[in-house]
Amino acid sequence: MSKQEKLYETLGELLYAVAMADGVIQSEESDAMKSLLKNHPWATTISWSFDYEVAKENKVEDVYKKAVSYCHSYGPTPEYEEFISAMEMIANAHEGTSNEEAEIVTGFSRDLIARFRRDLGIK
């Protein structure tokens, strides 16, 4: 598996964490996911990863930590902007963004920025 393929597998994990943040994946979130992946070049990888987490019924916190850990090791990349937009799209799909969903989306940015700043020695 290439590093980029693993990165997009991580996006599937993040989308799972957002969709499951409130305890259940809503049909609107599933529809948003289908729309997001319709013409995406990594759709198969993202979908496989998301479906894997659904099938395993993994805890949101564990999946989120695993995804962020990989992003930390991958390092800074412009793809994270796409990831945040995708997470926001899923979070907004059903009656707006819940507090739990918002925490995952904002936490992703905060966690990555904090880690990369530490890696660069920036306070």
N, C-alpha and C positions, 0 to 999 in steps of 0.2 A: 504494500500500500504506500502510495506517495504521501509526502508531508501535506500537500494541498488536499488530497482526498481525505486524509485524517482530519484536516481543518474543517472541511465541509461536513464530515461526520459529526464533528463537534457542534456545528450549527444545528443539526437535527436534535442533539441532546439539549441544547439551549432552548429550542422551540418547544420541546417536550416539557422542560422545566417551567416555562412561561404558561403553557396551556394547562398544566396540572397544578399550577400554583394555588388555585382556589379549590383544588380537590377533585375536579372532574374536567374532562375535555368536552367542551360544548360543541354542538354541531356547527355553529358559526365559526369556531376556531378551526375545525376540520376543513370547512369550506375555504377559509382564508389560506390555510396551508396548501390546499389544492391549487388555488389561484396563484399563490406565491411560486409554487414549483412548476407550474404549467409549462413554461419554456426555459426553465433554469438549467444550465449546463450540468449542474451537479445534483439534479433532482433525485436521481436514483439513490445516490449516497445519502443525501439528507433524509429522504423518506425512509430508507432502510434503518438508519440510526434512530429516527423518531419511533418507528414501528417496533424496533427492538426494545426500546425503553418502555413503551406501552405494554408489550407482551410480558416483560419481566416485572412490571409494576414497581419499578425502582423508586426510591424516595427522591422527591424533588431536590432536597438539599444535597444528597449524594451525587446525583446526576450533574447538578450545577457545579459542585466542587470539582468533579472530574473534568468537566468541560473547561472551566477556568484554568485549571492546572495545565491542561494541554495548551491553551492559549498563552499562558505564561512562558511555557517552554518554546512555543513557536516564535514568540517575539512580536514586535509591532508589525502591523500589516494594514493596508487600506481596507481589506475585506471586513474588518470589524465594524466599519460604518454600515456596510450591508447587513451584518448580523444584527446590529442594533435596530435598524429599520425593520427587518423581518420580525424581530421580537416585539417591536411596537405594534406592527400590523396584527400579529396573533393576539396580543394583549387587548387591543381595541376592538376585536371582532365581536365580542359578546358583551353588550351593555357597558361599553367603555372599559377602561383599565382598572382592575381591582388594586387594592393596596399591596397585596401579595405579588401580583404581576409587576407592578411598578417597582417594587423592591428588587426583583430579579433584573429587570432592564437597567435600572440606575446602578444597581450593585455591580453589574458586569462592567460598565464603564469605570466606575470607581475602583473596583478591584484591579483592573488592568492598568489604569493610570498610576495607581499607587505602586504596583509592582514594577512597572517600567521606570518610574521615577527613582525608585530604590536602586534598580539595576544600573541606572545612569549616575547615581550619586547625587540626585537633585532632591532637595528638601521641600 
